[in-house]
Amino acid sequence: MILVADDDTQIRDVVRIALSQAGFAVAEAADGQQALEMAQSLTPDLIVLDIGMPEMDGLAVCRELRKSSDVPVVFLTAQGDEIDRVVGLELGADDYVPKPFSPRELVARVKAILKRSHVATPAQSVLRRGMVSVDPDRHLCHVRDIAVTLTAREMDLLERLMARPDNVMSRPQLVDAIYGTNVHVSDRTMDSHLRNLRGKLALAGCTDAIETVHGVGIRMGACRGG
């Protein structure tokens, strides 16, 4: 089930129709406070969340959700509001779609996030590098015995890096691996995901998890703690 939160009735109608035609059950919220309450009571599989809402804006909703949930969040943002997008990603959102948007693109992004959140990786269930272990099948990450809560995008990013830990991946390669081809994602978006991932692993005690190879790309560090 997808929760759609937007104070604009017409936008909710467009999103509901597009998602329903794609086979999703949809619940709707008209403001931020209602969205937070419904997210906590309905436990949706994903939330489409407008940033500019009354009562409680989308950023505040996401901030509260991330205290207890890693449910995937896709932000709807006003065209050109890059600051809001970056802040949203730093709060733990998985993606954003600027208004005006294509309903087909929104559905495609929702499907991609849900697929990466729930589909098992058959090659190997647990990836290990130093003190870091990742179980993509169960969406679990640990630094030694400390559980690290990651968004779907952060988990997918870490899984890609852990699968070939000594290889350097360029930002375009990471974007294609995580978002799919033919999707424009800015460097700031990828930098936000990387910064969030580094910060979470560092808080758990692994300060050398991700290395930047200047002018080339990103790879896993030794993950020995710093």
N, C-alpha and C positions, 0 to 999 in steps of 0.2 A: 504494500500500500504506500502511495506517495501522498505526502502532506504538502499542499500548495498554500502559501501564505502571502497575500497581497491585498492592500486596501482598495485596489481598483477592481471593481466587479467584472469589467470587460476583459481585463488581463486574466483574471482567474478563470473566466469562461473559456478563453482561448486555450489556456494551459490544460484545463480539465478535459476539454474535448480532444485535444491532441494526445494526451496521455491515455485517455479512455479508449480511443481508437487503436492505440498501440497495445491494449490489453491490460492496462494498469487500473487497479482500484484507486480512487482519488478521494481525499478528504480536504476540506477547505477551511481556511482561517482568514478573517478580515482585518486582523491587527496583530501586533507583536505579542501582546499578552495572551490572546486566545491561541496563537500559534504555539507558544511555550507550553501552555496547559494541555493542548491537544497532543503535542509531541511527547509529553510525559505520560499521558494516559493511553495513547494509541500505539506507541512505539512503532512509528512508521519505518519503512525500509530506506526511505530517502526523503529529504525536505527540500522543496523549491521555495526559497525565502527571499522576498523583496527587502532591500535595505531600507528604503524610505517608507516606514509605516508609522501610524499613530500608536499611542499608548506605550509602545516599546519598539524601537527600531530593530531592523534585522541583525545589526551588529551586536546589540545587547542580547537578543535572543540566542544567537550563536554562542556568545560568551557564556551565558548561563547553561546552555546545552552541553558545552564542552567540559563542564565541571563533573558531569556524571555519564555522558554518552558520547560514543564515537559515530553516531548515525551520520551518513553522508549528507552534506549540505551543498546545494547549488544556489548561489546568489543571483538574483536579478538586480542589475544595477542600471542607473541612468547613464545614457551615452556620455562618455568622456569623464566620468567620475573615477579616475584611476586611483586616487587616494583611497576611496572607499573599497575598491577591489583589493588593493594591496593589504589594507587593514583586515578585510574579511579573510583573506588567505592566511594572514598571520594569526588570526583567531582560530583557524583550523577548518575553514571551508575547503571543499574539494574542487570546486570549479565556480565560474561565474559566467553569466550570459548577459551582455549589455542590451538594453532596450533601445530601439525596437529590435525584436529578435524574430528569428524564424522558428515557428513551432517544431518543424522537422529537425532543426539543429538541436533544439532543447531536448527533444525526445532521444535523439542519438546520443547526446552527452549523458543523459540519465541512464540509458541502457549500458553505455560503456562503463560508467562508474559502478553500477550494480553488478555487472559481469565481473569486474575486477575485484569487487568486494566479496563475492560469493563463490566464484568458480575455483575449484581446487587446482593446484599445479601438480601434474602427474609426475614430473621428473624426479623431484625429491620434496618431501613434505617439510623438512626442517633444514634451514640454512644456518651455518655457524661461521663466525669470524671473530677470533679472540673471545672477548667476554660477551659478544652480542649473538643472540640466536633469534631467528625469525621463523615462524610457522605460518606461511601464507594461507594454508587450508583453514586454519582456525582464527586467522587475523590476530596473531599474538606476536609480541616482540618482548624480549627480556634482555636486560643488561645484568649478567649474573642472575641473581634471584629477584631483581626488581622489574616489575611489569611496566612497560612503556606504552601508553595509549597513543595510537597513531590514527590519522584519518585514512580513508581509502587511498587518496593520492600519495600520502607519505609512505604508506605500506607498500604501494606499488613501486614507488621510487626506490625504497630501501631494498625490496626484493630484486629489482633489476640490477642494482649495484652489487648485492650480495651474491647473485648468481655467477658473476664473473668478477670477483673482487680485485684482481690485479690488473684488469683492463680499464683503460681510460675511456669514458663515454663523453662525447661532446654534448652540449646543450641541445642542439637539434636532434641528436639521436635519442636523448632522454625524452624530449617532447614527443617524438614519433612513437616511442615505446609506451608512453603513459597515456597520451591523448589520442593516438592514432595519426595517420598521415592526413594531409590536407586540412588541418586545423591550425589556425594561427594562434599561437600562445606567446606572449611577450617574454623577454628575458626576465623582467621583474617578477612575473608570475612564477617562473621556475626558481628564481632566486628566493622567493618567499617560501616555497615548499622546502627548498634545501636548508634555509635558515631555521625554519620551524623544526625540521628533522634533526639538524645538528643540535639545536637547543634542547630538545627533549632527551636525546641520547646523552648529552653532556650533564643534564640535571640528574640522570641516573648513574653517572660516574664514568661515562665513556666520552672523553673530550677529544679523542683522535679518530672518530668514526669515519669522517668523510674528508678526503683531501681534494684541494683544488690544484690542478696542474695548469699553471698559468699559460694562457694561449692555446690550451688543448681541450681541457674538460675536467671531469670529475671521476674519482675512483674511491673505493673503500680504503680507509687507513688500516693500521694494524689492529685497532680496537683493543688495545692493551690498557687503556685508561688515560693516556695523556703523556 
